[in-house]
Amino acid sequence: MGAGKTTVATLLAQRWGVAVRDTDHDVEAGAGREISEIFVDDGEAAFRELERAAVATALAEHDGVLALGGGAVLDPATREQLAGHTVVFLRVGLSDAVKRVGLGVGRPLLLGNVRARIKALLDERTPVYESVATHTVTTDARSPEEVADEVVALLEEASR
């Protein structure tokens, strides 16, 4: 959350001349509602099921740049499906995450004390992200273009 997944994915897709897809957008399109509405009306478990299905579909159909929702890799089935794919973890620190998401309006997991919720989510999720990642890129105090540059360099180096 606040790492710049969608923005960086879009930049990478433009540079490589491929399509970009965001599984959060897929969930919203499929449900006909925003994620925050799904959380409120149906609960987090229902959202996670939609997210799991969206990721599985995207991995099967899409061959461009794919941005996953921040909680997608918490699902063991999703982690299994990501095996064999190149996964870049965009690491964001607490201070930058708080600055980027602001008051968390429209982010159902941030209800209450935004800073404390972001810290708890980072503490919970970072080890999982690291376990799935092929590469890790730190986004703190960097523009999306700088992050995209590093991703390109890492992937080019890895393909040699």
C-alpha positions in Angstrom: 0.0 0.0 0.0 1.5 3.3 -1.1 4.5 1.6 -2.8 3.4 2.8 -6.3 2.5 -0.6 -7.8 0.0 0.6 -10.3 2.0 3.7 -11.3 5.3 1.7 -11.7 3.5 -1.1 -13.6 2.1 1.4 -16.0 5.5 3.0 -16.6 7.1 -0.4 -17.2 4.4 -1.4 -19.6 4.8 1.8 -21.6 8.6 1.3 -21.8 8.2 -2.3 -23.0 5.3 -1.7 -25.3 3.1 -4.3 -23.5 -0.2 -4.2 -21.8 -0.6 -3.4 -18.1 -3.2 -5.0 -15.8 -4.1 -4.4 -12.2 -5.9 -7.1 -10.3 -7.6 -4.5 -8.0 -9.1 -3.0 -11.1 -10.2 -6.5 -12.3 -11.9 -7.1 -9.0 -13.8 -3.8 -9.2 -14.8 -4.4 -12.8 -16.0 -7.9 -12.1 -17.9 -7.0 -9.0 -19.2 -3.7 -10.4 -18.3 -2.0 -7.2 -15.2 -0.4 -5.6 -13.1 -2.4 -3.2 -14.1 -0.4 -0.2 -17.8 -1.2 -1.0 -17.0 -4.9 -1.2 -15.3 -4.8 2.2 -18.2 -2.9 3.8 -21.0 -4.9 2.2 -19.5 -8.4 2.0 -16.5 -8.4 4.2 -12.7 -9.0 3.7 -13.1 -12.7 3.2 -15.4 -12.2 0.2 -13.0 -9.6 -1.2 -10.0 -12.0 -0.8 -11.9 -14.7 -2.7 -12.6 -12.2 -5.6 -8.9 -11.2 -5.5 -7.7 -14.8 -5.5 -9.8 -15.5 -8.6 -8.7 -12.2 -10.3 -5.0 -13.0 -9.8 -5.5 -16.6 -11.1 -7.3 -15.3 -14.2 -4.7 -12.6 -14.9 -1.8 -15.0 -14.5 -3.5 -17.3 -17.0 -4.5 -14.7 -19.6 -2.1 -11.7 -19.3 1.4 -11.6 -20.7 2.3 -8.0 -19.9 3.0 -6.2 -16.7 0.7 -7.3 -13.8 0.2 -5.2 -10.6 -1.2 -7.2 -7.7 -3.2 -5.8 -4.9 -1.3 -5.4 -1.7 -2.8 -8.4 0.1 -2.9 -10.8 -2.9 0.2 -12.7 -1.9 -1.1 -13.4 1.5 -3.1 -16.2 -0.1 -1.1 -19.5 -0.2 -2.7 -20.5 -3.6 -1.7 -17.2 -5.1 1.9 -17.6 -3.8 2.0 -21.1 -5.5 0.7 -19.6 -8.8 3.4 -16.9 -8.7 6.2 -19.6 -8.6 8.1 -19.5 -11.8 7.1 -15.9 -12.5 9.3 -12.9 -12.1 7.9 -10.9 -9.1 9.2 -7.5 -8.1 8.4 -6.4 -4.5 8.3 -2.6 -4.3 9.3 -2.0 -0.7 7.9 1.1 1.0 8.8 2.2 4.5 6.3 3.4 7.0 7.0 7.2 6.7 6.7 7.1 2.9 3.6 4.9 3.0 1.8 7.2 5.4 2.7 10.2 3.2 1.5 8.5 0.0 -1.8 7.1 1.3 -2.8 10.2 3.3 -5.8 9.6 5.5 -6.5 6.3 3.8 -9.8 7.4 2.4 -11.2 4.6 0.3 -8.8 2.1 1.9 -10.8 -0.2 4.1 -7.9 -1.8 5.8 -6.8 1.7 7.2 -9.9 2.5 9.2 -8.9 4.0 12.5 -5.3 5.1 13.2 -3.8 5.2 9.7 -0.2 5.2 10.8 -0.6 2.3 13.2 -2.6 0.2 10.7 0.0 0.8 8.0 2.8 -0.3 10.4 0.9 -3.4 11.3 0.2 -4.3 7.7 3.9 -3.7 6.8 5.1 -5.8 9.7 2.7 -8.6 8.8 3.1 -8.6 5.0 6.8 -7.7 4.4 8.1 -11.2 5.2 5.5 -12.7 2.8 6.4 -10.3 0.0 10.0 -11.0 0.5 9.4 -14.8 0.3 7.6 -14.4 -3.1 9.9 -11.8 -4.6 12.5 -12.4 -7.3 13.7 -8.9 -6.9 13.1 -6.1 -4.3 13.2 -2.4 -5.1 13.0 0.2 -2.4 10.6 3.1 -3.3 11.3 5.5 -0.4 12.1 9.1 -1.4 12.2 8.0 -5.1 10.0 9.0 -8.1 8.1 6.3 -9.9 10.4 6.8 -12.9 13.5 6.1 -10.7 11.8 3.0 -9.4 10.9 1.9 -12.9 14.5 2.5 -14.0 15.8 0.2 -11.3 13.3 -2.5 -12.1 14.3 -2.4 -15.8 18.0 -2.6 -14.9 17.4 -5.5 -12.5 15.4 -7.5 -15.1 17.9 -6.7 -17.9 20.8 -7.9 -15.7 18.9 -11.1 -14.7 18.2 -11.9 -18.3 21.9 -11.9 -19.3 
